[in-house]
């Protein structure tokens, strides 16, 4: 049996609500990756609709984690970053990445709907751009892609031509070979994921768009595509599989009539995900 790969997931941990680390860990396990969790922020719950949220910046703890792991000479197969609190955290991760020389996947979480999240500014965008320049794959949403590419955000119907130009511009500015744009509102009932590879070109995938706001879906996409990347799978095959999986999970979540603030109810579909992902692993990768 092949020895499992161990990766680092640097992101926030919410005690309540299946987002970030909580959403991602079961998916990484299903996709046969071991994860060393590197907390960046601790929260009593995520901030999407809950009140009185306790939030603790975990920068000093994060740096202590990295120091111990380096002293143990652990061999990591890669680093995945989610929500990072500050430019200081970004600098720590860049230093670690340069020393360890491991592949880097960045979900540059910093804004949505054309605006930066609270607490971030242009200097943070610059720091995040520097991190993305070290990455093998980045997974921004539309707002984050525009910020990184220094392109004006426009709230309009997205065309394939615009998205292709945006990914090409982003690839030029950041230098990353592979880019995945997530959560693209293509129409009232269609949501998209765009894939760009400097060698393979551009491809747009679409799926069902729901009117409700679900928390943690971006973290699910990052976990699934990161798992595929580290295991050498063709992302053009994994993206439609991931979109279909998430769509089924969202339908199940709505049928459950559970408060959607608690996250996507994906548990009933984990068995199917295991089967489908393993089928891809068993087929020779034909890029």
C-alpha positions in Angstrom: 0.0 0.0 0.0 1.3 3.4 -0.9 2.3 5.6 2.0 -0.3 8.5 2.4 0.7 12.0 1.7 0.7 14.5 4.5 -0.1 18.2 3.8 -0.5 21.3 5.9 -3.8 23.2 5.9 -3.3 26.7 7.2 -6.7 28.2 7.9 -9.1 29.3 10.6 -10.9 27.0 13.0 -14.6 27.7 13.9 -16.0 25.7 16.8 -19.6 26.1 15.4 -20.5 25.9 11.7 -18.9 23.6 9.1 -16.5 26.0 7.4 -12.8 26.3 6.8 -10.9 23.5 8.6 -14.1 21.8 9.9 -15.5 21.6 6.4 -12.3 20.5 4.7 -10.9 17.7 7.0 -13.5 15.0 6.2 -13.1 15.7 2.4 -9.3 15.4 2.6 -9.7 12.1 4.5 -12.1 10.8 1.9 -9.5 11.8 -0.8 -6.8 9.9 1.1 -4.7 12.8 2.3 -3.4 13.2 5.9 -3.6 16.8 7.2 -1.6 18.7 9.7 -3.8 21.6 10.8 -2.1 25.0 11.2 -4.6 27.3 12.9 -4.5 31.0 11.9 -7.6 32.2 13.8 -9.8 30.6 16.4 -13.5 31.4 16.4 -16.3 30.2 18.6 -18.4 30.1 15.3 -18.1 31.5 11.8 -19.2 35.1 11.4 -22.0 34.5 8.8 -25.1 35.2 10.9 -24.0 34.3 14.4 -23.7 37.0 17.1 -21.2 37.4 20.0 -18.5 35.6 18.1 -15.3 35.0 20.0 -12.3 35.6 17.8 -8.6 35.0 18.7 -5.7 35.8 16.4 -3.5 32.7 16.5 -0.3 34.2 14.9 2.0 33.3 17.7 0.6 29.8 18.0 0.9 29.3 14.2 4.5 30.3 14.3 5.2 27.9 17.2 3.5 25.1 15.3 5.8 25.7 12.3 8.9 25.8 14.6 8.1 22.5 16.2 7.3 20.8 12.9 10.6 21.9 11.4 12.5 20.6 14.4 10.9 17.2 13.8 12.0 17.1 10.2 8.6 16.0 9.0 8.3 15.5 5.3 5.2 17.4 4.0 3.8 16.9 0.5 2.3 20.4 0.2 0.8 23.5 1.9 -2.7 24.7 1.4 -3.7 28.1 2.7 -7.2 29.4 3.5 -8.1 32.4 5.7 -5.0 34.2 6.9 -5.3 37.0 9.4 -2.5 39.3 8.5 0.5 40.1 6.3 2.6 38.8 9.2 1.0 35.3 8.9 1.6 35.4 5.1 5.3 36.3 5.6 5.7 33.4 8.1 4.2 30.9 5.6 6.3 32.3 2.7 9.4 31.8 4.8 8.4 28.2 5.7 7.5 27.4 2.1 10.9 28.7 0.8 12.8 26.6 3.4 10.8 23.4 2.9 10.4 23.8 -0.9 7.0 22.2 -1.0 4.1 22.8 -3.5 1.8 25.6 -2.5 -2.0 26.0 -3.1 -3.5 29.3 -2.1 -7.2 30.2 -1.6 -6.7 33.9 -1.3 -9.6 34.6 1.0 -9.9 38.4 1.4 -13.2 39.6 -0.2 -16.4 39.1 -2.0 -19.1 41.0 -3.9 -16.5 43.6 -5.0 -15.3 44.5 -1.5 -12.5 43.5 0.9 -13.5 41.8 4.1 -13.3 43.9 7.2 -9.8 44.3 8.6 -8.1 44.0 5.2 -6.6 46.8 3.1 -4.5 47.3 0.0 -1.3 46.4 1.8 -2.8 43.0 2.6 -3.7 42.5 -1.0 -0.1 43.2 -1.9 1.1 40.6 0.6 -1.5 38.1 -0.7 -0.3 38.7 -4.3 3.3 38.0 -3.2 2.1 34.7 -1.7 0.2 33.8 -4.9 3.4 34.4 -6.9 4.9 31.5 -5.0 1.9 29.2 -5.6 1.5 26.3 -7.9 -2.3 26.7 -8.0 -4.6 29.6 -6.8 -8.3 29.5 -6.3 -9.7 33.0 -6.0 -13.3 34.1 -6.3 -14.2 36.9 -8.8 -13.5 39.7 -6.3 -10.2 38.2 -5.2 -9.2 37.6 -8.8 -9.9 41.3 -9.7 -8.0 42.5 -6.7 -4.9 40.3 -7.4 -5.0 41.2 -11.2 -5.6 44.9 -10.5 -8.7 44.8 -12.6 -11.9 46.8 -11.8 -14.6 44.7 -10.4 -17.9 44.9 -12.2 -21.2 43.5 -11.0 -22.5 42.2 -14.3 -23.3 39.1 -16.2 -20.0 37.2 -16.7 -19.1 36.1 -20.2 -16.7 33.4 -21.0 -14.6 36.0 -22.9 -14.3 38.2 -19.9 -13.3 35.3 -17.6 -10.7 34.1 -20.1 -9.2 37.6 -20.3 -9.2 37.9 -16.5 -7.4 34.6 -15.9 -4.8 35.5 -18.6 -4.3 38.8 -16.9 -4.0 37.2 -13.5 -1.6 34.6 -14.8 0.6 37.5 -16.1 0.5 39.5 -12.9 0.9 36.7 -10.5 2.8 34.2 -12.6 1.0 31.2 -11.4 0.6 28.4 -14.0 -2.8 27.1 -12.8 -5.7 29.2 -11.8 -9.2 28.2 -10.7 -11.9 30.9 -10.4 -14.6 29.8 -8.1 -18.2 30.8 -7.3 -18.8 32.6 -10.6 -22.4 33.9 -11.0 -23.0 33.1 -14.7 -26.8 33.7 -14.5 -29.7 33.6 -12.1 -29.6 29.8 -12.2 -26.1 29.0 -13.2 -22.8 29.2 -11.2 -19.4 28.5 -12.7 -15.8 27.5 -12.1 -13.2 28.6 -14.6 -10.0 26.7 -15.1 -6.9 28.2 -16.7 -3.5 26.5 -17.3 -0.7 28.3 -19.2 -0.1 25.2 -21.2 -3.6 23.7 -21.4 -5.6 26.8 -21.9 -9.0 27.9 -20.5 -12.2 26.0 -19.8 -15.4 27.1 -18.1 -17.6 24.7 -16.1 -21.2 25.4 -15.0 -23.7 24.0 -12.6 -26.9 24.8 -10.7 -27.0 28.0 -8.8 -29.1 28.2 -5.6 -30.6 31.4 -4.3 -29.6 30.7 -0.7 -26.2 31.6 0.7 -24.4 28.5 1.9 -21.3 28.7 4.1 -18.2 26.5 3.5 -18.7 25.6 -0.2 -15.5 27.5 -1.2 -13.6 25.5 1.4 -15.1 22.3 0.0 -13.9 23.2 -3.5 -10.4 24.0 -2.3 -10.2 20.7 -0.3 -11.3 18.6 -3.3 -9.1 20.3 -5.9 -6.1 20.4 -3.6 -6.5 16.7 -3.0 -6.7 16.1 -6.7 -3.6 18.3 -7.5 -1.4 16.6 -4.9 -2.3 13.2 -6.3 -1.6 14.2 -9.9 -5.2 14.1 -11.1 -6.4 16.1 -14.1 -8.3 19.1 -12.6 -10.5 19.3 -15.7 -11.9 15.9 -14.7 -12.2 16.7 -11.0 -13.9 20.1 -11.3 -17.2 18.7 -12.8 -17.1 15.8 -10.3 -16.7 18.3 -7.4 -19.5 20.6 -8.7 -21.9 17.6 -9.0 -21.0 16.5 -5.4 -21.5 19.9 -4.0 -24.8 20.4 -5.8 -26.2 17.1 -4.4 -25.0 18.2 -0.9 -26.8 21.5 -1.2 -30.0 19.9 -2.3 -29.7 17.5 0.7 -29.0 20.4 3.0 -32.2 22.2 1.9 -34.3 19.0 2.2 -33.0 18.5 5.8 -34.6 21.8 6.8 -31.5 22.4 9.0 -30.4 26.0 9.7 -27.9 26.5 6.8 -25.7 28.6 9.0 -24.4 25.3 10.4 -22.9 24.4 7.1 -23.5 22.0 4.2 -24.9 18.6 5.1 -22.6 16.6 3.0 -22.3 13.5 5.2 -24.9 11.4 3.3 -22.8 11.8 0.1 -19.3 11.0 1.4 -19.5 7.4 0.3 -20.3 8.4 -3.3 -17.4 10.9 -3.2 -15.0 8.1 -2.0 -16.1 5.9 -4.8 -15.9 8.6 -7.5 -12.5 9.9 -6.4 -11.0 6.5 -6.2 -12.2 5.7 -9.7 -10.2 8.8 -10.9 -7.1 7.6 -8.9 -7.3 4.2 -10.5 -7.4 5.5 -14.1 -4.1 6.7 -15.6 -4.0 10.5 -15.8 -4.2 11.6 -19.4 -3.5 15.3 -19.6 
